[in-house]
Amino acid sequence: NNHSVMALVPVANKAEVWAAEEYKELVDWARRVVLDRFKRQGWDIEGKIETEEVTTPEEWQTRYNLANGAAFGLSHGLSQLGFFRPS
């Protein structure tokens, strides 16, 4: 029995992050946080991962011509998520 799991981790767009290397560090950190959370809940899934895909703002910009790789709008940054999102 195989299952699919998707973890969405919001990150700043390219206007707020200086270099692609910073995304690499963010991806590594977020992966560890997500896997640790699963493990604390009793699901040690790290050794069972068969396929893993990460999409960074750089890729959003390249694939879909989105300004600054902002998937949700021209100026969607961390300061506009959730409660802070302008109406």
C-alpha positions as CSV (number, residue, x, y, z in Angstrom):
1,N,0.0,0.0,0.0
2,N,1.4,3.3,-1.1
3,H,0.1,6.7,-0.1
4,S,0.7,10.3,-1.3
5,V,1.6,13.1,1.0
6,M,1.8,16.8,0.1
7,A,3.4,19.3,2.4
8,L,3.0,23.0,1.5
9,V,5.5,25.3,3.1
10,P,5.1,29.0,2.4
11,V,8.3,30.9,1.6
12,A,9.2,34.4,0.6
13,N,9.2,35.2,-3.1
14,K,12.3,36.2,-5.0
15,A,11.9,39.9,-4.2
16,E,12.4,39.0,-0.5
17,V,15.1,36.4,-0.8
18,W,18.5,37.3,-2.2
19,A,19.8,34.1,-3.8
20,A,18.8,30.7,-4.9
21,E,21.2,29.2,-2.3
22,E,18.9,30.6,0.4
23,Y,16.0,28.5,-1.0
24,K,18.2,25.4,-0.8
25,E,18.7,26.1,2.9
26,L,15.0,26.7,3.4
27,V,14.1,23.5,1.6
28,D,16.5,21.5,3.7
29,W,15.2,23.1,6.9
30,A,11.5,22.7,5.9
31,R,12.0,19.0,4.9
32,R,13.5,18.3,8.3
33,V,10.7,20.1,10.2
34,V,8.0,18.3,8.2
35,L,9.5,14.9,8.6
36,D,10.2,15.5,12.4
37,R,6.5,16.5,12.8
38,F,5.3,13.3,11.1
39,K,7.7,11.3,13.3
40,R,6.5,12.9,16.5
41,Q,3.0,11.9,15.5
42,G,4.1,8.3,15.1
43,W,4.6,8.2,11.4
44,D,8.3,7.7,10.5
45,I,8.0,8.2,6.8
46,E,11.4,9.3,5.8
47,G,12.7,5.9,4.8
48,K,9.5,5.2,2.8
49,I,9.7,8.2,0.5
50,E,9.9,7.0,-3.1
51,T,9.5,10.3,-5.0
52,E,9.9,13.8,-3.8
53,E,9.4,17.1,-5.6
54,V,10.1,20.6,-4.5
55,T,9.0,23.7,-6.4
56,T,10.8,26.9,-5.5
57,P,9.8,30.4,-6.5
58,E,12.6,30.3,-9.1
59,E,10.7,27.4,-10.7
60,W,7.3,29.1,-10.5
61,Q,8.9,32.1,-12.3
62,T,10.5,29.9,-15.0
63,R,7.5,27.6,-15.6
64,Y,4.7,30.1,-15.4
65,N,6.3,33.5,-15.9
66,L,5.2,34.7,-12.5
67,A,6.8,37.9,-11.3
68,N,9.4,37.1,-8.6
69,G,8.1,33.5,-8.5
70,A,5.1,34.6,-6.5
71,A,2.5,31.9,-7.0
72,F,-0.4,33.9,-5.6
73,G,0.0,37.3,-7.1
74,L,2.4,40.1,-8.1
75,S,3.4,41.1,-4.6
76,H,2.5,38.1,-2.5
77,G,5.1,37.9,0.2
78,L,5.3,36.5,3.7
79,S,3.8,39.8,5.0
80,Q,0.6,39.1,3.1
81,L,-0.1,35.6,4.2
82,G,-3.2,34.6,6.2
83,F,-4.2,37.3,8.7
84,F,-1.9,39.9,7.1
85,R,-3.4,39.5,3.6
86,P,-5.0,42.8,2.4
87,S,-8.6,42.6,1.5
